[in-house]
C-alpha cells in the first residue's frame, strides 16, 4: 500500500512512517520543509497541508492517508487542523482515495469530560481550549465526509516503550483519563490502513 502521511515530522508521525515502512508499505510524507526532515525511506514532498493542489500531487498513486497533524498549547485561535482537513477531504475525493486515519485526542467530541479532573478542569479549558476547538472542527469535517475514516483518540501520549497490549474503546462510561505510548498509537494507526474493524468510529486508546 502507498500511504500519504501528514504531520510526519512530529513525535508520533515519525513512528507512523517507520512502522508503515516496516510493514512493507511505501510512504509519501508531506512536510513544510525538507530541510532537517529526517524520514529515511519516505518520499518527501514539500508544501502546505492546507493547499489542495499540493495535496492532490502528494496523493498521486496513494491508497490511503494518515493525518498526524497537531498544534501546540496556547491562547490564540488556531485553524490549521480544520483547514488542512477540509482541503484534504476535497483532494482525496478528487483523487479517488478513500481511507483516512486521523489522530485526534481524548477530550474531543463526545470524549470531552473523560480526561480526569485536572485535565478537564484546568488543562483543556485554560491551555488547550483553542487547539481542541480546532480538533472538534476537524472531526466534524471528517464525519460529514463520504470517506472511509477512522478517528483515533489517544489518551495522554508518552515516549515510553510499547506495551503491545492496549485498550481500544468507544464506550466511555467510567473513563477518567489515561496514558498511551506514541509507539503503540503508531502501530494501531497503521493497522487501520488494512482493516475495517473501527471503520467510521472513534476508538479511544489507553493502556
SEKOL-13164 format. One record per residue (C-alpha): x, y, z; residue in one letter. Coordinates in nm, 4 decimals, decimal comma, m for minus. Each point is the difference from the previous one (the first is absolute). Layout:
N
ATOM          x          y          z   sekol
ATOM          X          Y          Z       a
...
end
This chain:
207
ATOM          x          y          z   sekol
ATOM     0,0000     0,0000     0,0000       x
ATOM     0,1131     0,3552    m0,0678       x
ATOM    m0,0755     0,2327     0,2899       x
ATOM     0,0039     0,3789     0,0241       x
ATOM     0,0944     0,1172     0,3497       x
ATOM    m0,0712     0,3535     0,1189       x
ATOM     0,1799     0,1139     0,3145       x
ATOM     0,2764    m0,2489    m0,0741       x
ATOM     0,2723     0,1983     0,1784       x
ATOM    m0,1837     0,0048     0,3337       x
ATOM     0,0685    m0,2406     0,2851       x
ATOM    m0,2773    m0,2417    m0,0954       x
ATOM     0,0215     0,0685    m0,3724       x
ATOM     0,3596    m0,1225    m0,0198       x
ATOM    m0,0997    m0,3254     0,1651       x
ATOM    m0,2903    m0,0417    m0,2424       x
ATOM     0,2389     0,0416    m0,2925       x
ATOM     0,2408    m0,2529     0,1503       x
ATOM    m0,2684    m0,2567     0,0812       x
ATOM    m0,1605     0,0365    m0,3438       x
ATOM     0,3323    m0,0662    m0,1696       x
ATOM     0,0726    m0,2959     0,2264       x
ATOM    m0,3351    m0,1509    m0,1003       x
ATOM     0,0905     0,0300    m0,3671       x
ATOM    m0,1991     0,3085    m0,0951       x
ATOM     0,1539     0,2825    m0,1992       x
ATOM    m0,0306     0,3462     0,1564       x
ATOM    m0,0384     0,3505    m0,1373       x
ATOM     0,0507     0,2701     0,2641       x
ATOM    m0,1288     0,3522    m0,0561       x
ATOM     0,2281     0,2296     0,2017       x
ATOM     0,0232     0,3760     0,0426       x
ATOM     0,3698    m0,0167    m0,0813       x
ATOM     0,2227    m0,2826    m0,1163       x
ATOM     0,2914     0,1612     0,1861       x
ATOM     0,0587    m0,2057     0,3129       x
ATOM    m0,2905    m0,2349    m0,0767       x
ATOM     0,1770    m0,3209     0,0983       x
ATOM    m0,2411    m0,2643    m0,1285       x
ATOM     0,2129    m0,2728    m0,1586       x
ATOM    m0,1896    m0,2139    m0,2481       x
ATOM    m0,2813     0,2497    m0,0599       x
ATOM    m0,0528     0,2082    m0,3124       x
ATOM    m0,0142     0,3640     0,1084       x
ATOM    m0,2226     0,2673    m0,1519       x
ATOM     0,0399     0,3547     0,1270       x
ATOM    m0,3086     0,2152     0,0369       x
ATOM    m0,2875     0,1329     0,2078       x
ATOM    m0,2490    m0,2630     0,1155       x
ATOM    m0,2791     0,2552    m0,0521       x
ATOM     0,0700     0,0246    m0,3746       x
ATOM    m0,2333    m0,2228    m0,2037       x
ATOM     0,2241     0,0019    m0,3071       x
ATOM     0,3026    m0,1180     0,1978       x
ATOM    m0,2115    m0,2614     0,1751       x
ATOM    m0,1245    m0,1365    m0,3323       x
ATOM     0,3579    m0,0261    m0,1240       x
ATOM     0,1034    m0,1794     0,3190       x
ATOM    m0,2953    m0,2395    m0,0339       x
ATOM     0,1027    m0,1189    m0,3443       x
ATOM     0,0061    m0,3802     0,0096       x
ATOM    m0,0904    m0,0160     0,3701       x
ATOM    m0,2482    m0,2446     0,1488       x
ATOM    m0,0512     0,1628     0,3402       x
ATOM     0,0824     0,2958     0,2216       x
ATOM     0,1069     0,0412     0,3614       x
ATOM    m0,0358     0,3416     0,1595       x
ATOM     0,2217     0,0471     0,3040       x
ATOM    m0,0152     0,3784    m0,0156       x
ATOM    m0,0056     0,1820     0,3312       x
ATOM     0,0191     0,3428     0,1578       x
ATOM     0,1526     0,1108     0,3281       x
ATOM    m0,1426     0,1575     0,3109       x
ATOM    m0,0880     0,3678     0,0036       x
ATOM    m0,2712     0,2623     0,0266       x
ATOM    m0,0049     0,1121    m0,3640       x
ATOM    m0,2613    m0,1328    m0,2394       x
ATOM     0,1298    m0,2807    m0,2218       x
ATOM    m0,1643    m0,1383    m0,3129       x
ATOM     0,2762    m0,2127    m0,1549       x
ATOM    m0,1641    m0,3371     0,0581       x
ATOM    m0,3421     0,1047    m0,1247       x
ATOM     0,1382     0,1747    m0,3071       x
ATOM     0,2410    m0,2797    m0,0902       x
ATOM    m0,2665    m0,2662     0,0513       x
ATOM    m0,2571     0,1748    m0,2185       x
ATOM     0,2609     0,0369    m0,2751       x
ATOM     0,1034    m0,3638     0,0445       x
ATOM    m0,3563    m0,1288    m0,0276       x
ATOM    m0,0475     0,1881    m0,3282       x
ATOM     0,3342    m0,1216    m0,1347       x
ATOM    m0,0696    m0,3608     0,1014       x
ATOM    m0,3456     0,0104    m0,1565       x
ATOM     0,1408     0,1300    m0,3282       x
ATOM     0,2829    m0,2531     0,0047       x
ATOM    m0,2226    m0,2957     0,0854       x
ATOM     0,1879    m0,0794     0,3230       x
ATOM    m0,2474    m0,1126     0,2657       x
ATOM     0,1798    m0,1213     0,3141       x
ATOM     0,0862     0,2693     0,2571       x
ATOM     0,1357    m0,0733     0,3457       x
ATOM     0,0190     0,3156     0,2107       x
ATOM     0,1545     0,0450     0,3431       x
ATOM    m0,2117     0,2190     0,2260       x
ATOM     0,0074    m0,0084     0,3816       x
ATOM    m0,1807    m0,0985     0,3170       x
ATOM    m0,2197     0,2961     0,0888       x
ATOM    m0,1254     0,0698    m0,3507       x
ATOM    m0,3652    m0,0436    m0,0973       x
ATOM    m0,1952    m0,2416     0,2169       x
ATOM     0,3171    m0,0899     0,1925       x
ATOM    m0,0017     0,3450     0,1617       x
ATOM    m0,0184    m0,0276     0,3787       x
ATOM     0,1803    m0,3356     0,0086       x
ATOM     0,3562     0,1258     0,0433       x
ATOM     0,0107     0,0026     0,3779       x
ATOM    m0,0511     0,2852     0,2466       x
ATOM     0,3206     0,1977    m0,0648       x
ATOM    m0,0206    m0,0314    m0,3770       x
ATOM    m0,3729     0,0756    m0,0224       x
ATOM     0,0034     0,2926     0,2430       x
ATOM     0,3407     0,1567    m0,0669       x
ATOM     0,1971    m0,1089    m0,3069       x
ATOM    m0,2765    m0,0259    m0,2569       x
ATOM    m0,1929     0,3208     0,0825       x
ATOM     0,3081     0,2114     0,0744       x
ATOM     0,2881    m0,1207    m0,2177       x
ATOM    m0,1619    m0,2132    m0,2672       x
ATOM    m0,3293     0,1761    m0,0647       x
ATOM     0,0903     0,1365    m0,3439       x
ATOM     0,1815    m0,3147    m0,1110       x
ATOM    m0,2958    m0,2171     0,0973       x
ATOM    m0,2477     0,2236    m0,1829       x
ATOM     0,2129    m0,0563    m0,3079       x
ATOM    m0,0046    m0,3755     0,0618       x
ATOM    m0,3793     0,0095     0,0437       x
ATOM    m0,0342     0,1687    m0,3406       x
ATOM     0,2408    m0,2496    m0,1513       x
ATOM    m0,1994    m0,2966     0,1268       x
ATOM    m0,3287     0,1551    m0,1167       x
ATOM     0,1362     0,0444    m0,3523       x
ATOM     0,1145    m0,3632    m0,0131       x
ATOM    m0,3300    m0,1325     0,1321       x
ATOM    m0,1915     0,2013    m0,2620       x
ATOM     0,2135    m0,1402    m0,2836       x
ATOM    m0,0694    m0,3085    m0,2097       x
ATOM     0,3486    m0,1396     0,0688       x
ATOM     0,0785    m0,3296     0,1723       x
ATOM     0,1355     0,1551     0,3184       x
ATOM     0,1256    m0,0973     0,3414       x
ATOM     0,0574     0,2695     0,2638       x
ATOM     0,2472    m0,1195     0,2634       x
ATOM    m0,0128     0,1716     0,3393       x
ATOM     0,3075    m0,0778     0,2118       x
ATOM     0,0207     0,0723     0,3698       x
ATOM     0,2967     0,1999     0,1264       x
ATOM     0,2912    m0,0827    m0,2283       x
ATOM     0,3255    m0,1238     0,1476       x
ATOM     0,3369    m0,0982    m0,1447       x
ATOM     0,0048    m0,3271     0,1946       x
ATOM     0,0753    m0,3300    m0,1744       x
ATOM    m0,2891    m0,1835    m0,1608       x
ATOM    m0,1986    m0,2335     0,2197       x
ATOM    m0,1642    m0,1724    m0,2938       x
ATOM    m0,3214    m0,0522     0,1942       x
ATOM    m0,2271     0,3052    m0,0094       x
ATOM    m0,3678     0,0793     0,0503       x
ATOM    m0,1943     0,1356    m0,2971       x
ATOM    m0,3465     0,1024     0,1185       x
ATOM    m0,2979     0,2050    m0,1138       x
ATOM    m0,2111    m0,0446     0,3127       x
ATOM     0,1257     0,2753     0,2302       x
ATOM    m0,1914    m0,0767     0,3196       x
ATOM     0,2393     0,0193     0,2930       x
ATOM     0,2932     0,1330    m0,2052       x
ATOM     0,1896     0,2721     0,1860       x
ATOM     0,3203     0,0522    m0,1921       x
ATOM     0,2906    m0,2290    m0,0688       x
ATOM     0,3260    m0,0367    m0,1893       x
ATOM     0,1269    m0,1701    m0,3124       x
ATOM     0,3412    m0,0084    m0,1652       x
ATOM     0,0585     0,1580    m0,3393       x
ATOM     0,1413    m0,3303    m0,1222       x
ATOM    m0,3208    m0,1861     0,0841       x
ATOM    m0,2095     0,2739    m0,1627       x
ATOM     0,2098    m0,0136    m0,3171       x
ATOM    m0,0401    m0,3772    m0,0260       x
ATOM    m0,3763     0,0228     0,0500       x
ATOM    m0,0301     0,2749    m0,2614       x
ATOM     0,1925    m0,1976    m0,2608       x
ATOM    m0,2170    m0,3059     0,0688       x
ATOM    m0,3087     0,2049    m0,0913       x
ATOM     0,1275     0,0373    m0,3558       x
ATOM    m0,0798    m0,3654    m0,0703       x
ATOM    m0,2952    m0,0822     0,2257       x
ATOM    m0,3608     0,1153     0,0295       x
ATOM    m0,0333    m0,0818     0,3701       x
ATOM    m0,0347     0,3646     0,1044       x
ATOM    m0,1325     0,1444    m0,3251       x
ATOM    m0,1943     0,3243     0,0577       x
ATOM     0,0592    m0,0217     0,3756       x
ATOM     0,2046     0,1975     0,2525       x
ATOM     0,1941    m0,2521     0,2112       x
ATOM     0,1628     0,1355     0,3147       x
ATOM     0,3436    m0,1510     0,0632       x
ATOM     0,1229    m0,0621     0,3552       x
ATOM     0,2270    m0,2415     0,1813       x
end
